Amino acid sequence: MSQTRPEPDLAYLQKVLLEMLAIPSPTGFTDTIVRYVAERLDEIGIPYELTRRGTIRATVKGRQSSPDRAVSAHLDTIGAIVREVKDNGRLGLAPVGCWSSRFAEGSRVSLFGDGRVLRGSVLPLLASGHAFNTQVDSLPISWDHVELRLDAYSTTRADCETLGVSVGDFVAFDPLPEFTESGHISARHLDDKAGVAALLTALKGITEARLVPPIDCHPLFTITEEIGSGSAAALPWDVSEFVGIDIAPVAPGQHSSEHAVTVALQDSGGPYDFHLSRHLLRLAEAQSIPLRRDLFRYYHSDAQSAVTAGHDIRTALVAFGCDATHGYERTHIDSLEALTRLLGAYLMSPPVFASDAVNSQQSLEPFSHQLEHDAQMESETRVPTVESLVGKGDGSP
């Protein structure tokens, strides 16, 4: 059977992205988005299982079962939670995930109480120029200086209690998606719903073309990446390669682009695996996929959480380029297409090291090396000889 890789179905990618953006899913409130993605996997014909809390672990069978590889994208987004019900009927908020209140101000939101949904706006404590004049420009930027105004009769704490509003209620921020003729896609929560859409599109292309990967592949859809635990307990198989799928900041000092896929070589957890990362770089070059290399300074991913949990795996990170991450984000269909193509190429590629199938290395022969010995070691050492420092063993000083 032909192993020709199909072109990504970009109409499908944009459809599922828009549908996922319509589903609120701050960390801790992800059941609906889990159900949505599980239904898409059913349509594609990919079997999966669910963990107790809802991480999706799917399987695409390959020609051999070991070593396995996993690719992971996360379903949870940033958001907020009610921290305080104030005497004036407004609500104090705490962030879910790591993000600035600067990007929350002025947002329309949904509050999810027990059995009902209320709409509202997040506002600075001094929200009216007519009432406070220039004081509106002097407020610090922090979650202590914003509050949620509900679109309901709520002028006292008792009013909020009557409405059923409680500390711990989840607050989801409207995505405000816009897909323009230029190919730009602007919305909140592209992180990581755009990555999920790219992965689903790559899987759809492989299954519809009846392609069989060289080794078993396990697409993962995690639900707690934004708070750091992500894929920590999601790898029960003989996984040796783990590729995270996430967002690449496009900003001064970064090399990522909205028109290319990024292979990140380091983030806050340190360097990614040398060999797996360069495997991805070679795949992109071989298929003429627009690509950037980058380092992320203030960044954590599912790949890092898997290693921190103690999994002995090779990790890498691929990402779509995005401006204003964790704010009102913008990417381009070019980047999502490049990401989808690279994921398809990776899933259909051979393992980086077939020897990774064994549980432990019994000898040096199959173990990896980054440079040949002669290339890495200079022919003449730069350190002094032992004899020149301690003598020649004849008692001489």
Secondary structure as UniProt FT lines:
FT   HELIX           10..21
FT   TURN            27..28
FT   HELIX           31..44
FT   STRAND          48..50
FT   STRAND          56..58
FT   STRAND          64..74
FT   STRAND          79..85
FT   TURN            87..88
FT   STRAND          91..96
FT   HELIX           101..103
FT   TURN            104..106
FT   STRAND          108..113
FT   TURN            114..115
FT   STRAND          116..124
FT   HELIX           129..132
FT   HELIX           133..137
FT   HELIX           143..145
FT   STRAND          146..150
FT   HELIX           157..163
FT   TURN            167..168
FT   STRAND          170..173
FT   STRAND          178..179
FT   TURN            181..182
FT   STRAND          184..187
FT   TURN            188..189
FT   HELIX           190..208
FT   TURN            209..210
FT   STRAND          215..222
FT   HELIX           225..227
FT   TURN            230..233
FT   STRAND          239..250
FT   TURN            252..253
FT   TURN            258..259
FT   STRAND          261..267
FT   TURN            268..269
FT   STRAND          270..271
FT   HELIX           274..286
FT   TURN            287..288
FT   STRAND          291..295
FT   HELIX           302..308
FT   TURN            309..310
FT   STRAND          314..323
FT   TURN            325..326
FT   STRAND          329..332
FT   HELIX           333..347
FT   HELIX           354..357
FT   TURN            365..366
FT   HELIX           373..376
FT   HELIX           386..390
//
